[in-house]
Amino acid sequence: MVEERHMDVVPGLEGIPAAESAISYIDGEKGILEYRGIPIGELADNSSYLETAYLLVFGNLPSKDELASFTEDITLHTRLKLKILRMMELMPEAGHPMDYMQAVTSLMGMYYPARDTLDEKVRAASVVRLIAKLPTIVAACHRLRHGDAPIAPDNSLSFAANFYYMLFEKKPDPLIERIIDVILILHADHEMNASTFSSRVVGSTLADPYTIVSSAIGTLSGPLHGGANEHVIYMLDKIGCRENARAYIEDKIDKKEKIMGVGHRVYKTKDPRAIILQGYAHKLFDRKDAKNAEMLGIAEEVEKVVEERLSAKKLYPNVDFYSGVVFKGIGIPTELFTPIFAMARVSGWLAHWVEQLKTNRIYRPTQSYIGKHRQSYVALEDR
Ligand SMILES: CC(C)(COP(=O)(O)OP(=O)(O)OC[C@H]1O[C@@H](n2cnc3c(N)ncnc32)[C@H](O)[C@@H]1OP(=O)(O)O)[C@@H](O)C(=O)NCCC(=O)NCCS
């Protein structure tokens, strides 16, 4: 008899620490999220995405000079190589923007070899290139899929404004520019989620950063990870008007169906990011030129019913509940919600990669084998 080693398998590794990390912190009971110890609300009020990205990757807020030089570096690397754009032109228009993003990130690795990941300079240059180029890839992919020519970055604009400009060929007004920056800040890191774990696992093999980010993008593309905000929009569209919200949601709850954008594995109160986005949704929809303004009213009515019926189960709106509403309000097409999430999260993935390499040990978990032993080979003709 072969000796069996019996071990308890924890599905999804829930509650198992996969690494020591000093990057972000969540207290799910109190609704706290911090990056490097700074509350997310303070960053959303005062920081920019590039400053937050620097904080995550390098561990401290940059000095004036450090921020200026990081911003300049990023700005000077936003353009895509002509050959990469040509390859993108040949990709199928029906492909999902997440697939474009994953494929093009992988392709970038062939143009910018970064195999010596233990070299600090190689790491820093890859951090800059990846953060700088993902918005250009998302915007170019969106335009190409709709038969339009990609727009080159305008280096006189901020990171957030430049993304909007490359998408829509016009500059955003200050509120929209700020909203894009805040959305990027809010999605930049979220401790040990699936795509971050994936970037640490791939990073632990000393694979190059383009491979790491393309794996993380692939992980994020699954509907159980990115993507719930798209479903919130479909739900709000289906509800149609504020008056229909109560009956629709009560019926779903009675049928034990899940409400999209509600509930979280870690947060047992309202997600702090949802609170910030709801505030921006009000600023946006108070304006006369607001698009899709009725969505906010429907969303808030849904939240009211969810609070009445589900707060006993500690189910509250998560970030996706309001991010879709805000995205729609600034005119972002639904299929770009998850790519923008990836564009933001890349700084978190890279921060975890850099941290992983400091004390690296290749990930090699074990398993609990439940298969057979000592089976005889049966010849093909006898099966
Ligand atoms: C995020 C999510 C997967 C977390 O799930 P979880 O912590 O594993 O919670 P469970 O699925 O075990 O659910 C616990 C209970 O709450 C209920 N519940 C969880 N999310 C719910 C939701 N969105 N709507 C209604 N009920 C919900 C479950 O039915 C279950 O009820 P029961 O105890 O009566 O069976 C889950 O809340 C969900 O699917 N939410 C909707 C999708 C979403 O918004 N995802 C984005 C997350 S950022």
The ligand as an SDF file (V2000), in Angstrom:
LIG
                    3D

 48 50  0  0  0  0  0  0  0  0999 V2000
  -18.2970   39.0870   -4.2470 C   0  0  0  0  0  0  0  0  0  0  0  0
  -18.9060   37.7480   -3.8390 C   0  0  0  0  0  0  0  0  0  0  0  0
  -18.3870   36.6570   -4.7880 C   0  0  0  0  0  0  0  0  0  0  0  0
  -18.4650   37.4370   -2.4050 C   0  0  0  0  0  0  0  0  0  0  0  0
  -19.0330   36.2440   -2.0740 O   0  0  0  0  0  0  0  0  0  0  0  0
  -18.7870   35.4550   -0.7050 P   0  0  0  0  0  0  0  0  0  0  0  0
  -18.0910   36.2730    0.2970 O   0  0  0  0  0  0  0  0  0  0  0  0
  -18.1880   34.1730   -1.0770 O   0  0  0  0  0  0  0  0  0  0  0  0
  -20.2400   35.2800   -0.2010 O   0  0  0  0  0  0  0  0  0  0  0  0
  -21.1570   34.0360   -0.5160 P   0  0  0  0  0  0  0  0  0  0  0  0
  -21.2900   33.8640   -1.9900 O   0  0  0  0  0  0  0  0  0  0  0  0
  -20.6730   32.8910    0.2910 O   0  0  0  0  0  0  0  0  0  0  0  0
  -22.5310   34.5470    0.0460 O   0  0  0  0  0  0  0  0  0  0  0  0
  -22.8760   34.6440    1.4200 C   0  0  0  0  0  0  0  0  0  0  0  0
  -24.3710   34.8870    1.4790 C   0  0  0  0  0  0  0  0  0  0  0  0
  -24.6790   36.1620    0.9350 O   0  0  0  0  0  0  0  0  0  0  0  0
  -25.5040   36.0370   -0.2370 C   0  0  0  0  0  0  0  0  0  0  0  0
  -24.9920   36.9500   -1.2440 N   0  0  0  0  0  0  0  0  0  0  0  0
  -23.6760   37.2050   -1.5380 C   0  0  0  0  0  0  0  0  0  0  0  0
  -23.5930   38.1250   -2.5050 N   0  0  0  0  0  0  0  0  0  0  0  0
  -24.8450   38.4670   -2.8170 C   0  0  0  0  0  0  0  0  0  0  0  0
  -25.3850   39.3580   -3.7290 C   0  0  0  0  0  0  0  0  0  0  0  0
  -24.6010   40.0790   -4.5220 N   0  0  0  0  0  0  0  0  0  0  0  0
  -26.7170   39.4830   -3.8040 N   0  0  0  0  0  0  0  0  0  0  0  0
  -27.5140   38.7540   -3.0070 C   0  0  0  0  0  0  0  0  0  0  0  0
  -27.0600   37.8740   -2.1200 N   0  0  0  0  0  0  0  0  0  0  0  0
  -25.7510   37.7280   -2.0230 C   0  0  0  0  0  0  0  0  0  0  0  0
  -25.3310   34.5840   -0.6640 C   0  0  0  0  0  0  0  0  0  0  0  0
  -26.4420   34.1480   -1.4020 O   0  0  0  0  0  0  0  0  0  0  0  0
  -25.1870   33.9040    0.6570 C   0  0  0  0  0  0  0  0  0  0  0  0
  -26.4600   33.7990    1.2350 O   0  0  0  0  0  0  0  0  0  0  0  0
  -26.8750   32.5130    2.1300 P   0  0  0  0  0  0  0  0  0  0  0  0
  -25.9510   32.5480    3.3070 O   0  0  0  0  0  0  0  0  0  0  0  0
  -28.2910   32.7650    2.4730 O   0  0  0  0  0  0  0  0  0  0  0  0
  -26.6510   31.3300    1.2490 O   0  0  0  0  0  0  0  0  0  0  0  0
  -20.4490   37.8150   -3.9080 C   0  0  0  0  0  0  0  0  0  0  0  0
  -20.9160   38.7650   -2.9600 O   0  0  0  0  0  0  0  0  0  0  0  0
  -20.9670   38.1530   -5.2810 C   0  0  0  0  0  0  0  0  0  0  0  0
  -21.0700   37.2570   -6.1340 O   0  0  0  0  0  0  0  0  0  0  0  0
  -21.3410   39.4500   -5.5300 N   0  0  0  0  0  0  0  0  0  0  0  0
  -21.8570   39.8640   -6.8070 C   0  0  0  0  0  0  0  0  0  0  0  0
  -20.7440   39.9920   -7.8540 C   0  0  0  0  0  0  0  0  0  0  0  0
  -19.8510   41.1820   -7.5880 C   0  0  0  0  0  0  0  0  0  0  0  0
  -20.3250   42.2850   -7.3560 O   0  0  0  0  0  0  0  0  0  0  0  0
  -18.5560   40.9470   -7.6760 N   0  0  0  0  0  0  0  0  0  0  0  0
  -17.5470   41.9890   -7.5380 C   0  0  0  0  0  0  0  0  0  0  0  0
  -16.7980   41.8570   -6.2780 C   0  0  0  0  0  0  0  0  0  0  0  0
  -15.6930   43.2270   -6.0730 S   0  0  0  0  0  0  0  0  0  0  0  0
  1  2  1  0
  2  3  1  0
  2  4  1  0
  2 36  1  0
  4  5  1  0
  5  6  1  0
  6  7  2  0
  6  8  1  0
  6  9  1  0
  9 10  1  0
 10 11  2  0
 10 12  1  0
 10 13  1  0
 13 14  1  0
 14 15  1  0
 15 16  1  0
 15 30  1  0
 16 17  1  0
 17 18  1  0
 17 28  1  0
 18 19  1  0
 18 27  1  0
 19 20  2  0
 20 21  1  0
 21 22  1  0
 21 27  2  0
 22 23  1  0
 22 24  2  0
 24 25  1  0
 25 26  2  0
 26 27  1  0
 28 29  1  0
 28 30  1  0
 30 31  1  0
 31 32  1  0
 32 33  2  0
 32 34  1  0
 32 35  1  0
 36 37  1  0
 36 38  1  0
 38 39  2  0
 38 40  1  0
 40 41  1  0
 41 42  1  0
 42 43  1  0
 43 44  2  0
 43 45  1  0
 45 46  1  0
 46 47  1  0
 47 48  1  0
M  END
$$$$
